[in-house]
Amino acid sequence: MGLWLLDADVLARSRFAVSPLVETVAALKALDGHPTLPGQRAWLDAHVPAYRSRLAGDPFSAAFVRAAFPPRWLPDFLATPTDFLGTSAGDAAATFAGELRRIRETPAGAVRADLLAGLAGPLPAELRGADLPARVAELLGWVWTRTLRPDWPRRQRLFEADIVSRTHLLGSGGWAATLDGMRPGMRWLGHGRLQINTYDLPPQDLGDTGLLFVPSTSTRGWVGSDRPDRHTVVYPCRGILADPARSAPPAALSRLLGPVRAEILARLESPTSTTGLVAATGHGLGSVGGHLRVLLDAQLVHRRRSGRYVLYFRTADGDRLVRISRRSDERTAG
């Protein structure tokens, strides 16, 4: 298995961040046909035709995505974002520009070496030019501008809500609870050992570094190491692309509480902020806040402050009500 060896100092220097570049890479993989979740279907239907047209008219882009995304591999120059990332929606354009600048400034030889590490054969001729980093940055910029930028404020809110939820978990359960199961194949094994995947790889001692944890819409996420002192874990954002059939409230619950209130209760399987619920449901802040007050009064949800956010989560009675309602729907369907 792939192991990272880390001590308490490494965890003390670790943090969460949002990266437009990471999400752009995740989007590029999704557009190229890599596994996605059902909630991404509408986005793919809207943007895959333009993406395929782009590849059909650009041999470089077609060769690059074939080389960059083989099974179980992602080049480190794509896997690891910049050192300092903005977290507010207003920072997105500047942050992405800085991340693209790092791609452009990466030596062409280093990019080719990264790509060759994941290939079973020689590098395609289209990728051997001195302008390789600049052309990769141009492709990523196209994906960002055409497919992600219009939807970025919503995704940003969902990513931030996920970070708040995990920060709350960190405070209540420690790093072991936060890291365990963050992405498929990842487990905290104790004694300073973090299993990052199930591949047959030698352990890697992270020394005096810190970790950067970045949420994304990727179904599995990835890990990256760019230089000895930069290590990143990209993980699936909880609930951002949930199966609509699963995130939809049970019909029995909707009849009892009303559709909006039932949807909010059904989504509170893990602690979520009001902002996160607004982004996930599409309902207005006032509407979500009003329904949360009713659910609080009915003791179906609790709330707890985590830093500057207030997180809402279901009580045992709320869990029981959702579970019974789902069973009722299953019996009706059967």
N, C-alpha and C positions, 0 to 999 in steps of 0.2 A: 504494500500500500504506500501511497505518497504521504510522507510525514513532514511536518514542520516542527522543529524543536524551538521552543520559546519560553522565556521566563517571565516573571511578574513585571519586570521593567519594560519588556516589549509590549505587554498588554497595556501598561500605564501610558505608553506613547501612542497607542492605537486610537483611531477615531473613525467616525462615519462621515461620508460626504456624498454629494450628488455630482455626477459627471455627465455633461452632454456628450462627450466623446464616447464614453462607455455605452450610453444608450444608442448612439448612432451606429456603433459596431453591432450591437444587438439587433437593431433594425435592419442593417445590411444583411446579417445572417438570416433573419426572418424572411426578407424579400427574396433571398437566394434559395429558399425552400427548406431551410433547416426547421426542425420541429418547433411548433408554436402551440399556444393554448387557444381554446375555442373563442375566448374573448377578443382575440386579435383578428378574427376573421374579417370583420368589416373594414378594418384598417388595411389589411392585405388586399382585399378586393379593390380598394380605392387606389392603391399605389403600385401593385405588381405590374400592371400593363406598361406603365411608364418606365419602370425599372427594366423590364425585359426589352423594351425598345431601346433604352440606353445601352444595354449590353450588346444588342444586335448591331448597333452602329459604332461600337467602340471596342476593338479587339483587346486593347490594354485592360479595360475594366473586366471584360470576360475572363481574361487570363489571370488577373489578380484574384478575383473571388475564388477561382478554382484552386489557386495556389495557397491562399490565405486560410481557407476553411476546410481542410481535410478532417476526417473523423478524429475526435479526441485531441485536437490541437488548435491553438490560437497563437500567432506570433506575439512575442512579448511587447513589441513596439505598439501593437494595437491593444494589448490586454491591460496595460497599466496607464492610468491617466496622469495628469500633471501633479506636482507636489502640492500645490495650493489651489483649492477649488472654491469658487463662490457657492453659496447655498440659497440665495434669494433669486426669485424669478428674473429680476432685473439684471442679474449678473450673467445670465445664460449666454448671451451673445458674446460678451467679452471673454468669458471662461472658455467657450468653444473656440474662439479665435486664438486664444493662448494655447489650447491643446493642439489645434491644427499647426500652429507655428512650431511646436515641438516635433510633430511628424515631419514637417518640411525640413527642419534642421538636423534630423537624424541622417547620418552618413548613408549614402546609397549602399555601400558595402555591408553595413550593419543590417539594413532592411533585407538585403538579399540573403544574408546569413540566417536571419530569423526565418525567412520563408523556406529556405532549403532544409532547415532543421525538421520541418514537418512534411517534406516531400519525399516520395519514394524514388524520384528520378531527377533529372536536370531541371533547372529553372527555365520556364518558357522564354523564348526569345523576346517577347514583348516586354519582359520585366528586367531586361539587362541594361537599360539605358541609365545614364547619369541623372536623369530627371525622375527616377522612380519615386522618391519620397514626395516630390511636388505633385505628381499625378495621383498618388494614393490620397494625399490631402484633398485634391480637387474632387475625387470621387466621394470621399466622406462629406465634403462640403455640399455636394449635390444631394446626398441622402438627407442631410440635416435640413437643408433649405426646402426641398420638395416634399418631404414626408413627415418630418418631426417638428419643425419650428412652430407650425400652427397649433399643434397639440401639446407643446411643451409646458405651458402653464398648468394644465391639468395633470400631466405626468409628474411635474415638479411637486405639486401639492401631495400627490399620492406617495412619492418617494419620501418626502419630508415626514408624512404621517407614519410611514413604515419605520423611519429612523427614530421618531419619537417613541413608537411602540417598543422597539428593541432597546432603546435607552432605558425605558421603564423596566423592561425585563432584566437588563443589566443591573439596575439598582436593586431589584427584588430577588434575583436569582444568581447574580454574579456572571462571570464570563463563561463558565461551563454551560449554564442554561442558555446563554445568548448564542454561543457558537454551535451547540449541538443541533445538527439538522438544519443549519442555516442554508445550505445548498445540498443537493443529492450527493451522497458519499462522504459528506463532511461530518466528523464527530470529534468531540473533545474526549481524549483518552485518559486524561489526568497526567500528573507528573511532568507537566510541561510539554505534552505531546498532542499536537493537533493533526488529526487525519484529514487531509484536504481532498483526497480522492482515493479510489480503490486500485489505482494503477501500480504496477510493480516498479517503484522508483526508490532510489536511495534516500534516506532521511536528509533534510536540509536544516542546518542550524542557522537561525535567523540572527544570532548574535545580538548587536545593540540596536536593531532597527525597530520600527513600529509598523503596524499593519493599517491599511486603509480598506474600509468596508464600504462597498458601493452597491446600492440597490439598482435593479434593472428589470426590464420586461423579458429577459432571457428565461427560458424554461429551466435551465440548469445553472447558468452563470459560468464563471471560470476563475482561475487563479493566475496571477502573473507576477513575474519578478523581472524588473528592469533595473539593472545595476544591483550590486549586493545589498544596498540599503533601501530598496523600494520594493515592497511586496503588497499585492492587492488581492482582495477577495471580492469578486462580483457575485452577487447572490440574487435569486428571484424575489422581487418585491411581493410580499404577501397580499393576495387579493386583487392586485392591479389588473390582472387578466384572468380573473376567475371564470370558470365555466358558467355561462349565463344560467344554465339549468340549475346549477348548485347555488349561485348567489341570489337567485330569485327567491322571494319569500314563499313558504308553503301557502297554498290556496286557503287552507283552513285558518292559518294565522292572519291572512289578509282579510278574511271575512270577519274575524274577531276584532282586529285592531285597526283595520283600514290598510290600504296597500302601502302607503309611504311609511307609516309607523312600523308595519310588519317588515318592510325591507330594511329599515335601519336596525331593528332588533336582530334580524337574520345575519346582518353583516358584522355584528359585534362579537364574533368568535374570539377575537384577540383585541387587546386595548387599542382604541382608535380615537383620534382627536375629532373635534367638530369639523375642522378643515378637511381632514381626511374623508369624513363621511360626505361632505359637500362634493368633493372631487369624485368620489366613487359613485355616488348616486345621481349627481346632476341636479339635485334639488337645492334651493336657495338656503343661505345661511340662517335666515329667520325661520324658515320652515323646519329645517333640521333641528335647530335649537328648541323650537316649541315642542316638537315630538319627543326630543330627549327629556325635556322637563316632565312630560306626561309619563314616560317610561320610568323616570326616576321616582316620581310620586307613587307609581304602582309597584315599586321595588323589583322591577324586572332588569334594571341596570344599576350599576354603581359608577361612581366617578372618583378619580384620584389625580392630583396634580403631579406633573413630572416636569420640573423646570418651569418654563413659561407656558406650557401646554396643560390642558385638562384632558385626561383620557377617560373614555367611557368603555365599559365592558359589561357583559351579561352577568347577572347574579345566577345562583343555582336555580332559582325559580324561572328566570329567563331562559336558561339552557333547557330546562325541562319542558317549557312551553314550546320552544322551537322544535325540540326532538319529537314531542308528541304530535305536533302539527305535521311534521314530515311523515311520520308513520301513518297518520290519517290520510295524507295524500297518496301514499304507496298502496294502502288498502283500497282506496277508491279507484286507483289506476288498475289494480289487479282484478 
